[in-house]
Amino acid sequence: MRRVWELLKLALAGLRRTPLRVTLTSAGVAIATGALVSMVGFALGIQAKVEEPFQKMELVNRIDVFPRRDKSAPADDETASGVGREESANPVNPVLDEAAAERIAALSGVALAYPDFRINNIEVLRQSWSKKTVATGLPPEAVQLRFVKDAVVAGEFFQRSADNHVVLGRKLAQNLGFDSPEEAIGQTLTLRTKGLARSADGAYRFQHREVVVAVAGVWSPPGRRSGDSPDGLVLPTGVIKDLPGAQFGSFLDGLVSGKTDSPADFGRVVVRVKRPADLFLVEQKIKDMGFDTQTLLGQFKEIKTGFLVMDLTLTAVGSVALVVAGLGIINTLLMSVLERYREIGIYRALGASDGDIRLLFLCEAALVGLLGGAGGLVLGRVVSWIIDVVVNAIAERHGIDQPVMAFAFPLQLLAGAMLFALVVSLVSGVYPATRAARIDPIQALRSE
């Protein structure tokens, strides 16, 4: 151990003899490491931003169910479960209505199934404040979803008997003049909407409607879609389904299919499974019932594959820069070998072995790599901070008030970058160290 410590002190002394050359070489390693960290950190940051709503909104547990549009397509019952086999007796294109939603909710692995209602440009009035926003519908049972429970910041979610309640987005509550989310709880609001609505005879007619509701809670969901965001509001499905404009999607689907006389049809039913592992099994059962489905888990996997390719590409580009920096280390150490030819001969004459000389120059290479790697981490973080400041300033000018963090620096990235810089430096020092170890001490001492 003492021998290694002595060699390390000699390596430090050797680097101090040519400070400018060592500084420039370390700067090359730092720039390459900084570029590597910044590029990979950017890819990881964008990936985290894209994946965040999938995780927080539990979108990987979601199945969207639609009426089958292809009238000639038979139901797929090759892998149907018991429920699927029972449904195989149904028509090829069964009606997606409340009864169908209840049958889907009864499937094994399903946590919740509810029709997807949405109203655009619903007007919310409170005293002198007025705001147009988007309303979505959720059943009271949605409180069992983790993202719903985590998003409530004041009050509570709907109670089963509270059909005249509403949950406001946090930003919408601020726009309506509430100084805090707690102040909004229990306050009365008027909702004014207009649009197509089904009459008792099943025909669509343009209607106006006003509804008085009480604020049950305020939430701040992680989503960015209108309605599922701090700018929107949520109504119980039992309330929103009767409001004008809520079933506009069903009306359009009816026009496409030629049916506009069935007041019970849903344009879409949202299914939440208990576990992601249940997703594809439940989806197959729903298909066997004669409905079309769409899941985000497949898209999520495609997105992750695309980000993996981007990560590897940017890592390869950064690695090339680090390899180029390694050539600078080779040049620096070779020049050091030539300049210290006599010194190496003295070391050999005093009993230093080939391994000692080789270890001496490898230590110098490692020190250059560590110094450059540490500088690269600092440089990469500074560059990313500057870019974040500029991006947020531009975003603020365009009305985006939420901070934009385009970079992510997990510990494994920083440690991996340092390790990679060290490995490249050591590999670069192998040839100069080997050449120094082969120096004949007699010839070295005779040279001067």
Secondary structure, DSSP 8 states (H G I E B T S, - for coil): -HHHHHHHHHHHHHHHTSHHHHHHHHHHHHHHHHHHHHHHHHHHHHHHHHHHHHHHTTGGGEEEEEE---TT-----TT--HHHHHHTTS-SS---SHHHHHHHHTSTTEEEEEE--EEEEEEEEETTEEEEEEEEEE-GGGGGSHHHHHHEEEE----TT-TTEEEEEHHHHHHTT-SSHHHHTT-EEEEEEEEEEE-TTS-EEEEEEEEEEEEEEEE--S--SSSSSTTSEEEEHHHHTTSTTTTHHHHHHHHHHT----TT--S-EEEEESSGGGHHHHHHHHHHTTEEEEESHHHHHHHHHHHHHHHHHHHHHHHHHHHHHHHHHHHHHHHHHHHTHHHHHHHHHTT--HHHHHHHHHHHHHHHHHHHHHHHHHHHHHHHHHHHHHHHHHHHHTT--S--------HHHHHHHHHHHHHHHHHHHHHHHHHHHT--HHHHHHT-
